[in-house]
Amino acid sequence: MSTPMIAIADPYSSAHRIAPAFRARGVRAIALRTAFTLPDTARSTWDPGQFDHIIDATAPLERVRERLAALHPIRILPGSETGVRIADELTSALLPETGNVAALAAARHDKWQTGLAVIDAGLPALAQLATSDADELARWRTANGLDGEPIVLKPVHSAGADSVHLVAPHADPRPTFASILGGRNRMGRRDDVVLAQEFARGVEYAVDTYSADGAHAVVMVSVYTKHAVGDRLGIYESVRCLPHDAPETAELADYVRAVLDVVGLRNGSAHVEVMRTARGPRLIEVNARTAGNPLPEMTRLATGADQIDHCVRHVVDGVAGPRDYRMDRHVTAAFLSSPRTGVVADAGPLEALADLRTCVGMHLTARSGERVDRTVDVFTSIGRVLLAGDDPDAVAADYARVRAAERRLVVG
């Protein structure tokens, strides 16, 4: 009997762990690569040694499908965001019983289509528009009574708070609109349309799930703190794992399960971002893939298993699906920002954070004497510190120490 294989589309970033997790259970891996020029965040996690076969997925889809079919994979999984669409398409063609609702594929790949599906289903949603016409944007804003309110402009296809802008009340949206339209986002895609949304005031959460045959388990709920830099939204400050019995967890879980049904996600991981407003939950976006770093590691620290672990058990062991999570440890990730572009005078205060009692991991890109960019999104963060422990007060105290060290950073 031949060794079973899975295929992973763009196995980068947090998805780099999928292949070794399956290999540990006797399942080999095939890499589908949709691009060969990778950003630094993806290049550092690409390990060709983990794969028995590497397929050029930039070739015509029919050719990719034929080559993959000859290898008889038992699952085709998305890796990073750039692999979601092709993994969905190939699964529908080769392994439809393991995939999602093909007719609703656009609602899983396109933020505009996601919003339409949620609105059409009657779920609470944000007002939105996708357009390549600045005049249409202005008319939409007026028609929805949003001239006196902030609105958000961003690419239809993006990740990591890439090119997410806030337009102030009564401000002309055209300059911001023009800065996005026609550019290339960090996924390498041209932004031919811009997504406009009403600004949601509230607290932002990530709800990470794993679905098996239409049953959706909540693997982790996390709460974000972010800030803006000028008109750039979504600069991460922290992500904190939320206890399973927190008051808002059930409301968020119910809303996200309904959203997953609406977009036809029946199998696999999802990372869903939701704003909890005074009017209730409002969807920000659905990502039909494993959560990005550092959420998988945080989830393992807090509960013992992340989405990838649940995927392996589902595929290899035939486990119907996980139960909703139970949190055993308190976990927070602190993201580090540079207030300006320049040279780091002394990174010592940041390096010393590794000695904090609850620090279980640190990734630092700012070094003394090296140039850094001003932090405007997750890709320009200068590092993060992972804190975990049984005592939430100890974690909170160390988080305060991280922020104090960040304030002492001198960039000139």
FENQUI-V128043 format. One record per residue. N is the residue number from 0. OMEGA is omega as a letter, one per 20 degrees, with the letter a starting at -180 (* if undefined). D_LAST is the distance of its C-alpha to the last C-alpha in whole Angstrom. Layout:
N & OMEGA & D_LAST
N & OMEGA & D_LAST
This chain:
0 & a & 62
1 & r & 59
2 & r & 56
3 & a & 54
4 & r & 51
5 & r & 48
6 & a & 46
7 & r & 42
8 & a & 41
9 & a & 37
10 & a & 37
11 & r & 33
12 & a & 31
13 & a & 33
14 & r & 36
15 & a & 35
16 & a & 37
17 & a & 40
18 & r & 42
19 & r & 42
20 & r & 43
21 & r & 46
22 & r & 47
23 & r & 47
24 & r & 50
25 & r & 52
26 & a & 50
27 & a & 49
28 & r & 46
29 & r & 46
30 & r & 42
31 & a & 42
32 & a & 39
33 & r & 39
34 & a & 36
35 & r & 35
36 & a & 32
37 & r & 30
38 & a & 26
39 & a & 24
40 & r & 25
41 & a & 29
42 & a & 29
43 & a & 28
44 & a & 31
45 & a & 33
46 & a & 36
47 & r & 39
48 & r & 41
49 & a & 42
50 & r & 44
51 & r & 47
52 & r & 47
53 & a & 44
54 & r & 45
55 & a & 43
56 & r & 43
57 & r & 42
58 & r & 46
59 & a & 48
60 & a & 49
61 & r & 53
62 & r & 52
63 & a & 49
64 & a & 52
65 & a & 54
66 & a & 53
67 & a & 51
68 & a & 55
69 & a & 56
70 & r & 54
71 & r & 55
72 & r & 52
73 & r & 53
74 & r & 50
75 & a & 47
76 & r & 44
77 & r & 41
78 & r & 38
79 & a & 35
80 & a & 35
81 & a & 35
82 & a & 39
83 & a & 40
84 & a & 42
85 & r & 44
86 & r & 45
87 & a & 46
88 & a & 48
89 & r & 49
90 & r & 50
91 & a & 53
92 & a & 54
93 & a & 55
94 & a & 55
95 & a & 55
96 & a & 57
97 & a & 53
98 & a & 51
99 & a & 50
100 & a & 52
101 & a & 52
102 & a & 53
103 & a & 50
104 & a & 47
105 & r & 46
106 & r & 45
107 & a & 43
108 & a & 41
109 & a & 40
110 & r & 38
111 & a & 41
112 & r & 44
113 & a & 43
114 & r & 43
115 & a & 46
116 & r & 48
117 & r & 46
118 & a & 48
119 & r & 51
120 & r & 52
121 & r & 51
122 & r & 48
123 & a & 46
124 & r & 43
125 & r & 41
126 & a & 42
127 & r & 40
128 & r & 41
129 & a & 40
130 & r & 40
131 & a & 39
132 & a & 40
133 & r & 38
134 & r & 41
135 & r & 42
136 & a & 39
137 & r & 40
138 & r & 43
139 & a & 43
140 & r & 40
141 & a & 43
142 & a & 46
143 & r & 44
144 & a & 43
145 & r & 40
146 & a & 39
147 & a & 38
148 & r & 36
149 & r & 33
150 & a & 33
151 & r & 31
152 & a & 31
153 & r & 30
154 & r & 32
155 & r & 35
156 & r & 34
157 & r & 31
158 & r & 29
159 & a & 26
160 & r & 26
161 & r & 25
162 & r & 25
163 & a & 26
164 & r & 26
165 & r & 27
166 & a & 29
167 & r & 30
168 & r & 33
169 & r & 35
170 & r & 32
171 & a & 33
172 & a & 32
173 & r & 33
174 & r & 29
175 & r & 28
176 & a & 31
177 & a & 31
178 & r & 27
179 & a & 29
180 & r & 32
181 & r & 33
182 & r & 30
183 & a & 29
184 & a & 28
185 & r & 27
186 & r & 30
187 & a & 31
188 & r & 33
189 & a & 34
190 & a & 34
191 & r & 37
192 & r & 37
193 & r & 35
194 & r & 36
195 & r & 36
196 & r & 36
197 & a & 37
198 & a & 34
199 & r & 35
200 & r & 34
201 & r & 35
202 & a & 33
203 & a & 33
204 & r & 34
205 & r & 35
206 & a & 38
207 & a & 39
208 & r & 42
209 & a & 45
210 & r & 48
211 & r & 51
212 & r & 54
213 & r & 53
214 & a & 52
215 & r & 49
216 & r & 47
217 & a & 44
218 & r & 42
219 & r & 39
220 & a & 38
221 & r & 34
222 & a & 33
223 & q & 29
224 & a & 27
225 & r & 24
226 & r & 22
227 & r & 21
228 & a & 18
229 & r & 19
230 & a & 23
231 & a & 22
232 & r & 24
233 & r & 24
234 & a & 21
235 & r & 22
236 & a & 22
237 & r & 25
238 & a & 28
239 & r & 31
240 & a & 35
241 & r & 37
242 & a & 40
243 & a & 43
244 & r & 45
245 & a & 43
246 & a & 44
247 & a & 42
248 & a & 43
249 & r & 46
250 & r & 46
251 & a & 43
252 & a & 45
253 & a & 48
254 & a & 46
255 & r & 44
256 & r & 47
257 & r & 49
258 & a & 46
259 & r & 46
260 & a & 50
261 & a & 49
262 & r & 47
263 & r & 50
264 & a & 48
265 & a & 50
266 & r & 49
267 & a & 46
268 & r & 42
269 & r & 40
270 & a & 37
271 & a & 38
272 & a & 35
273 & r & 37
274 & r & 36
275 & a & 38
276 & r & 39
277 & r & 41
278 & a & 44
279 & a & 43
280 & r & 42
281 & a & 40
282 & r & 39
283 & r & 36
284 & r & 37
285 & r & 39
286 & a & 37
287 & a & 40
288 & r & 39
289 & r & 37
290 & r & 34
291 & r & 31
292 & j & 29
293 & a & 29
294 & r & 32
295 & r & 35
296 & r & 33
297 & a & 33
298 & r & 37
299 & r & 38
300 & a & 37
301 & a & 38
302 & a & 41
303 & a & 42
304 & r & 42
305 & a & 40
306 & a & 41
307 & r & 41
308 & r & 44
309 & r & 46
310 & r & 46
311 & a & 47
312 & r & 50
313 & a & 51
314 & a & 51
315 & a & 53
316 & a & 55
317 & r & 56
318 & a & 54
319 & a & 55
320 & a & 51
321 & r & 49
322 & r & 50
323 & a & 47
324 & r & 45
325 & a & 45
326 & a & 42
327 & a & 42
328 & r & 39
329 & a & 36
330 & r & 33
331 & r & 29
332 & r & 26
333 & r & 23
334 & a & 20
335 & a & 17
336 & r & 14
337 & a & 11
338 & a & 10
339 & r & 8
340 & a & 8
341 & a & 5
342 & r & 5
343 & a & 7
344 & a & 7
345 & r & 10
346 & a & 12
347 & r & 15
348 & r & 16
349 & a & 16
350 & a & 18
351 & a & 21
352 & r & 22
353 & a & 24
354 & r & 26
355 & a & 27
356 & a & 31
357 & r & 31
358 & r & 28
359 & r & 30
360 & a & 27
361 & r & 24
362 & a & 22
363 & r & 18
364 & r & 16
365 & r & 13
366 & r & 13
367 & r & 11
368 & a & 10
369 & a & 11
370 & r & 9
371 & r & 10
372 & r & 11
373 & a & 11
374 & r & 14
375 & r & 17
376 & a & 20
377 & a & 21
378 & r & 21
379 & r & 17
380 & a & 17
381 & r & 15
382 & r & 18
383 & r & 21
384 & a & 23
385 & a & 27
386 & a & 29
387 & r & 33
388 & r & 36
389 & a & 39
390 & a & 38
391 & r & 36
392 & r & 35
393 & r & 33
394 & a & 31
395 & r & 30
396 & r & 29
397 & r & 27
398 & r & 25
399 & r & 24
400 & r & 23
401 & a & 21
402 & r & 19
403 & r & 19
404 & r & 17
405 & r & 15
406 & r & 14
407 & a & 13
408 & r & 10
409 & r & 6
410 & a & 4
411 & * & 0
